[in-house]
């Protein structure tokens, strides 16, 4: 029996759950001044929303069950991996400058509320009475439509890429024998400089597509169809965050800066110049996001790489413009007691 909570799409209901869960995490993390639950709270929130809306919706159709399970599997994977990683490292350097500042740290948790709630929209709306309760205008077309299959395949490929590349990078960073003077360029990282982000994007495009069949193959009202189409905000928001927020901008250019300083920073010597040259060679042959074999990517025109293949100027470390400020910053950091 479906539970009609606050609204027939479970939007307010899930927003309240997410806000309460995240703010509870913020209170613990800020009070104890540690990072061990921050990412775990974000990832596990997806699991909670998928499970709660499935149980409250009470419509255990194959599509609802499969979609909810896929979201929960993704949530367990990412929350578990991030918790394991922070337990190994002891802290998360991203929060070093904001952990002690109440409002700055709170702003991160508010952003996490928005991230979890928006990205969960496809499964939340699918499990809601307005979409799946046949007795109240919902629809349940037979499971196995072309969209169902396409969504599952896309999700599975995305999860494989995301999980495998996370493991490969963790092993690379944990290795005591691998030289850290070169970026990781084995496994999926030989085809993409940021494969986990690409995999995550694929997962959420797959989930949205999987949820669509009640609209495309069923008999929903126009408002219910609009709600399902509007859930495209989930994969679009994922792409925007990873390409212009906490994804590529926080990994690509800072990584280039580290390798530049290995060659030309205050602690570098003449023999270290090769490190930066090796990094630039790696960039020329490795796609920034979409996995492409180096043999195909390397000869492509630069204009194509910087447009259609998404290697925008904002991700690039300009030696002429960024080099000297980076060296000065490193020199001042070395002089501090």
Backbone torsions as a table, in degrees:
resi	resn	phi	psi	omega
1	UNK	NA	117.3	-178.6
2	UNK	-63.0	142.2	175.1
3	UNK	-98.2	120.5	179.1
4	UNK	-91.1	98.2	-174.4
5	UNK	-108.9	111.1	175.0
6	UNK	67.3	-57.3	175.8
7	UNK	-144.7	158.9	-171.9
8	UNK	-74.6	-4.0	177.6
9	UNK	-109.4	2.3	179.2
10	UNK	63.1	23.6	-178.1
11	UNK	-72.4	-52.6	-179.8
12	UNK	-67.0	-39.3	179.7
13	UNK	-57.3	-50.1	-177.9
14	UNK	-73.7	-29.0	176.1
15	UNK	-66.1	-39.9	178.1
16	UNK	-65.9	-42.2	178.0
17	UNK	-61.0	-47.4	-178.2
18	UNK	-63.3	-44.7	-179.3
19	UNK	-62.6	-45.8	180.0
20	UNK	-63.4	-42.1	-178.0
21	UNK	-68.2	-43.9	-178.3
22	UNK	-70.6	-40.3	179.2
23	UNK	-67.7	-31.3	174.3
24	UNK	-64.7	-41.8	176.7
25	UNK	-62.9	-39.6	179.0
26	UNK	-61.7	-44.8	-178.9
27	UNK	-59.6	-43.8	-179.7
28	UNK	-66.5	-48.8	-176.3
29	UNK	-64.4	-40.8	-178.9
30	UNK	-72.2	-41.4	-178.4
31	UNK	-64.9	-43.8	-177.4
32	UNK	-90.1	-9.4	178.4
33	UNK	54.6	54.2	174.0
34	UNK	-144.1	166.1	-170.9
35	UNK	-110.3	5.4	-167.8
36	UNK	-69.3	-20.1	-179.4
37	UNK	-109.0	-3.5	-170.5
38	UNK	-62.4	-59.6	180.0
39	UNK	-70.1	-33.4	178.8
40	UNK	-62.4	-39.9	179.3
41	UNK	-63.7	-38.3	177.5
42	UNK	-65.6	-52.0	-178.0
43	UNK	-63.3	-43.7	-177.2
44	UNK	-68.4	-22.6	178.4
45	UNK	-61.9	-35.7	177.0
46	UNK	-62.2	-42.1	178.6
47	UNK	-59.6	-46.0	-178.0
48	UNK	-61.5	-46.1	-177.9
49	UNK	-65.0	-41.7	179.4
50	UNK	-63.8	-44.5	-177.6
51	UNK	-69.3	-47.3	-176.9
52	UNK	-63.5	-43.8	-179.3
53	UNK	-69.0	-33.3	176.3
54	UNK	-64.9	-45.4	-178.7
55	UNK	-69.6	-42.2	-179.9
56	UNK	-70.7	-35.4	178.4
57	UNK	-64.1	-33.8	175.2
58	UNK	66.6	8.0	179.2
59	UNK	-109.0	91.1	-173.2
60	UNK	-87.3	53.6	174.8
61	UNK	-69.0	155.7	-177.4
62	UNK	-55.1	-42.8	-177.5
63	UNK	-64.3	-43.1	179.5
64	UNK	-63.9	-44.3	-178.8
65	UNK	-65.3	-47.6	-178.7
66	UNK	-62.2	-46.8	-179.3
67	UNK	-61.5	-45.2	-179.8
68	UNK	-62.7	-41.2	179.1
69	UNK	-64.8	-41.5	179.6
70	UNK	-62.7	-41.7	177.6
71	UNK	-64.4	-41.6	-179.7
72	UNK	-67.2	-37.3	176.5
73	UNK	-63.1	-44.9	177.8
74	UNK	-60.1	-42.5	-177.5
75	UNK	-66.3	-43.4	179.0
76	UNK	-62.7	-41.6	-178.7
77	UNK	-62.3	-51.5	-174.6
78	UNK	-73.7	-39.8	179.4
79	UNK	-66.5	-41.9	179.7
80	UNK	-65.0	-43.3	-179.5
81	UNK	-65.1	-45.1	-178.4
82	UNK	-67.0	-35.3	176.7
83	UNK	-67.1	-44.2	178.2
84	UNK	-59.0	-43.3	-177.4
85	UNK	-65.9	-43.8	-177.8
86	UNK	-72.2	-29.8	175.7
87	UNK	-67.3	-33.3	178.3
88	UNK	-72.8	-41.5	-176.2
89	UNK	-85.3	-24.6	178.3
90	UNK	93.6	-26.9	178.0
91	UNK	-161.6	169.7	178.5
92	UNK	-114.6	113.8	-176.1
93	UNK	-61.1	-19.9	179.2
94	UNK	-60.5	-26.0	-173.4
95	UNK	-102.6	5.6	-175.7
96	UNK	-59.4	-35.4	-175.4
97	UNK	-91.5	-8.6	-176.9
98	UNK	-122.4	-12.1	-172.7
99	UNK	-57.4	-35.4	-176.6
100	UNK	-92.2	-4.7	-179.6
101	UNK	-100.5	111.1	-172.6
102	UNK	-51.6	-54.5	-172.8
103	UNK	-73.5	-34.8	177.4
104	UNK	-66.3	-42.6	179.5
105	UNK	-68.6	-39.7	177.4
106	UNK	-61.6	-38.0	179.5
107	UNK	-59.4	-38.6	176.9
108	UNK	-61.7	-44.4	-177.7
109	UNK	-68.6	-33.3	175.8
110	UNK	-66.1	-40.5	176.2
111	UNK	-62.6	-34.9	178.6
112	UNK	-68.8	-34.4	174.0
113	UNK	-58.5	-49.1	-179.1
114	UNK	-61.5	-44.9	-179.5
115	UNK	-58.9	-52.1	-177.0
116	UNK	-62.2	-46.4	-174.2
117	UNK	-67.8	-45.8	-178.3
118	UNK	-67.1	-45.3	-176.6
119	UNK	-68.8	-25.6	178.9
120	UNK	-81.3	-5.1	-173.1
121	UNK	-53.0	-43.1	-177.4
122	UNK	-57.8	-47.0	-178.2
123	UNK	-74.2	-35.2	178.3
124	UNK	-62.2	-48.1	-178.6
125	UNK	-68.6	-40.0	177.9
126	UNK	-58.8	-43.3	-176.7
127	UNK	-78.0	-6.7	-175.8
128	UNK	-76.2	155.0	179.4
129	UNK	-57.1	-35.7	-177.6
130	UNK	-61.7	-26.2	-177.4
131	UNK	-100.8	-42.3	-168.9
132	UNK	-112.0	-10.9	178.2
133	UNK	-84.1	98.4	-175.2
134	UNK	-60.2	-31.1	-179.4
135	UNK	-71.2	-12.8	-179.7
136	UNK	-126.1	36.9	175.3
137	UNK	92.7	-0.3	178.4
138	UNK	-77.1	-178.3	-176.9
139	UNK	-148.0	147.2	179.7
140	UNK	-140.5	74.9	177.6
141	UNK	-61.8	153.1	-178.1
142	UNK	-53.2	137.2	-179.9
143	UNK	-70.9	141.5	178.5
144	UNK	115.8	16.1	176.4
145	UNK	-66.6	167.6	179.0
146	UNK	-59.7	-34.2	178.5
147	UNK	-70.0	-38.4	176.3
148	UNK	-58.4	-48.2	-177.6
149	UNK	-65.5	-45.8	-179.4
150	UNK	-61.4	-41.0	-179.5
151	UNK	-64.6	-42.4	-179.9
152	UNK	-66.7	-43.4	179.9
153	UNK	-62.5	-44.6	-179.3
154	UNK	-63.6	-42.7	178.5
155	UNK	-62.8	-44.2	-177.7
156	UNK	-63.5	-43.5	177.7
157	UNK	-63.7	-41.9	179.6
158	UNK	-63.1	-44.2	179.7
159	UNK	-64.2	-40.5	178.5
160	UNK	-60.6	-46.9	-179.2
161	UNK	-64.3	-45.8	-176.9
162	UNK	-65.0	-49.0	-176.1
163	UNK	-69.0	-44.2	-177.8
164	UNK	-64.0	-44.5	-178.1
165	UNK	-69.3	-33.0	175.2
166	UNK	-62.9	-43.5	179.5
167	UNK	-65.7	-42.6	-179.9
168	UNK	-61.6	-42.2	-179.3
169	UNK	-70.1	-38.9	179.3
170	UNK	-61.6	-42.8	179.1
171	UNK	-64.9	-38.1	178.7
172	UNK	-63.1	-46.8	-177.7
173	UNK	-70.8	-26.5	-179.3
174	UNK	-84.8	-16.6	-176.3
175	UNK	-68.0	135.6	177.6
176	UNK	-93.9	-6.7	-177.6
177	UNK	-104.6	-21.8	-178.4
178	UNK	-78.5	132.6	178.0
179	UNK	-69.2	131.1	178.9
180	UNK	-92.6	12.6	175.8
181	UNK	-84.3	-1.4	176.2
182	UNK	-127.2	146.3	174.0
183	UNK	-70.7	157.5	177.6
184	UNK	-61.8	129.5	-178.8
185	UNK	-141.9	35.7	176.8
186	UNK	-119.1	162.0	-179.9
187	UNK	61.5	-138.6	179.6
188	UNK	-66.0	-22.4	-179.6
189	UNK	-73.0	-11.3	174.0
190	UNK	-78.0	-18.2	-178.4
191	UNK	-105.4	-18.6	-178.2
192	UNK	-151.4	143.5	177.2
193	UNK	-83.6	-10.6	-179.6
194	UNK	-144.4	56.6	-175.8
195	UNK	-63.5	-31.6	179.4
196	UNK	-62.5	-35.9	179.5
197	UNK	-66.5	-41.1	178.4
198	UNK	-63.5	-41.6	179.2
199	UNK	-62.9	-41.2	179.1
200	UNK	-64.2	-40.2	176.5
201	UNK	-60.1	-44.8	179.6
202	UNK	-60.7	-41.6	-179.5
203	UNK	-56.6	-46.7	-173.9
204	UNK	-80.4	-26.2	169.3
205	UNK	-65.9	-39.6	178.5
206	UNK	-63.1	-43.1	179.6
207	UNK	-62.9	-44.2	179.9
208	UNK	-61.8	-44.6	179.9
209	UNK	-63.0	-41.4	179.8
210	UNK	-61.4	-33.3	-177.0
211	UNK	-78.6	-11.3	-167.0
212	UNK	-80.1	-18.2	-171.2
213	UNK	-57.2	-34.9	175.7
214	UNK	-57.7	-28.7	177.6
215	UNK	-83.5	-45.4	-174.1
216	UNK	-82.4	-27.2	-176.8
217	UNK	-121.6	1.0	-177.3
218	UNK	-111.6	-159.5	-175.9
219	UNK	-130.4	61.8	-179.5
220	UNK	-87.1	161.1	173.2
221	UNK	-70.1	164.7	-178.6
222	UNK	-63.9	-35.8	180.0
223	UNK	-69.1	-37.8	178.5
224	UNK	-67.8	-39.8	177.1
225	UNK	-63.2	-41.1	179.1
226	UNK	-61.5	-39.2	179.7
227	UNK	-63.1	-42.7	179.8
228	UNK	-67.2	-40.3	177.7
229	UNK	-66.6	-36.4	-179.4
230	UNK	-66.1	-21.8	178.3
231	UNK	-66.8	-4.8	173.1
232	UNK	-61.9	-14.2	173.6
233	UNK	-55.0	-29.9	-178.2
234	UNK	-61.7	-60.4	179.0
235	UNK	-67.1	-32.7	178.5
236	UNK	-65.6	-44.2	178.6
237	UNK	-62.4	-39.4	177.9
238	UNK	-60.5	-45.4	178.7
239	UNK	-62.3	-45.1	-178.3
240	UNK	-62.6	-45.7	-179.0
241	UNK	-63.3	-44.4	-175.7
242	UNK	-75.9	-27.1	-179.6
243	UNK	-91.8	-28.2	-173.2
244	UNK	-129.3	1.1	-179.2
245	UNK	-120.7	-106.4	-173.5
246	UNK	-90.4	11.8	-179.8
247	UNK	-103.1	-104.3	-176.0
248	UNK	-55.5	-43.5	-178.1
249	UNK	-61.7	-28.0	-177.9
250	UNK	-92.3	-2.8	-178.6
251	UNK	-118.9	-43.8	-168.9
252	UNK	-73.2	-58.7	-178.6
253	UNK	-67.2	-42.6	175.8
254	UNK	-60.1	-34.7	177.0
255	UNK	-65.0	-44.2	177.8
256	UNK	-60.0	-40.4	179.2
257	UNK	-60.7	-41.1	179.5
258	UNK	-61.8	-43.0	-179.1
259	UNK	-72.2	-32.8	176.0
260	UNK	-63.1	-43.7	-179.2
261	UNK	-70.2	-26.8	174.6
262	UNK	-62.5	-31.1	-180.0
263	UNK	-91.2	-37.3	-170.9
264	UNK	-126.7	5.5	179.3
265	UNK	-73.9	177.8	-176.6
266	UNK	-58.6	-28.3	-176.6
267	UNK	-97.5	3.1	-176.9
268	UNK	-81.0	155.7	172.1
269	UNK	-123.4	176.9	-173.1
270	UNK	-58.7	-35.0	-177.7
271	UNK	-71.8	-15.4	-176.2
272	UNK	-80.1	-7.1	-178.5
273	UNK	-58.1	-27.3	-177.8
274	UNK	-66.5	-24.9	-178.6
275	UNK	-61.8	-46.2	179.8
276	UNK	-67.5	-38.7	178.3
277	UNK	-64.2	-38.8	177.4
278	UNK	-65.0	-38.5	178.9
279	UNK	-65.0	-44.7	179.8
280	UNK	-62.3	-37.1	176.5
281	UNK	-64.3	-38.8	177.7
282	UNK	-62.4	-43.1	-179.9
283	UNK	-63.8	-40.1	-178.3
284	UNK	-64.4	-28.6	-175.0
285	UNK	-105.1	-5.5	-173.6
286	UNK	-121.5	124.5	178.7
287	UNK	-60.6	144.8	-178.1
288	UNK	-72.8	-29.3	-175.5
289	UNK	-139.1	-65.0	-175.8
290	UNK	-69.1	122.3	-179.6
291	UNK	-61.8	120.9	179.8
292	UNK	-139.3	133.1	178.2
293	UNK	-55.6	135.5	-178.3
294	UNK	-55.0	-34.1	-179.9
295	UNK	-63.5	-28.0	177.7
296	UNK	-88.8	-36.0	-174.8
297	UNK	-75.5	-41.9	-172.9
298	UNK	-54.4	-47.4	-175.0
299	UNK	-79.6	-2.4	-178.0
300	UNK	-66.1	147.4	178.5
301	UNK	-60.1	142.9	-179.1
302	UNK	-58.2	-38.1	-179.0
303	UNK	-62.9	-33.8	177.4
304	UNK	-70.2	-40.5	179.1
305	UNK	-63.8	-37.8	-174.9
306	UNK	-87.3	1.5	178.3
307	UNK	-124.2	-84.2	-175.6
308	UNK	-61.5	-33.0	-178.8
309	UNK	-95.8	11.3	161.2
310	UNK	73.8	9.6	178.9
311	UNK	-83.4	70.2	-172.4
312	UNK	-69.7	156.5	179.8
313	UNK	-56.2	-29.8	-178.3
314	UNK	-63.0	-19.5	-179.7
315	UNK	-92.6	-5.6	-169.8
316	UNK	-100.3	138.6	176.5
317	UNK	-88.9	112.9	-178.7
318	UNK	-89.2	114.6	-177.4
319	UNK	-57.7	-40.3	-177.2
320	UNK	-70.6	-41.7	-175.4
321	UNK	-89.6	-39.1	-173.1
322	UNK	-100.1	-17.1	-173.2
323	UNK	-63.5	-55.4	-177.0
324	UNK	-62.4	-45.8	176.8
325	UNK	-58.7	-36.7	179.6
326	UNK	-65.3	-41.4	179.1
327	UNK	-65.6	-43.2	179.2
328	UNK	-63.2	-41.5	178.7
329	UNK	-62.4	-43.8	179.3
330	UNK	-65.5	-37.7	180.0
331	UNK	-65.5	-42.1	178.9
332	UNK	-66.1	-37.8	178.8
333	UNK	-63.9	-37.2	-179.9
334	UNK	-69.4	-27.7	-177.6
335	UNK	-82.7	-13.8	-179.7
336	UNK	-72.4	142.0	-178.6
337	UNK	-68.9	NA	NA
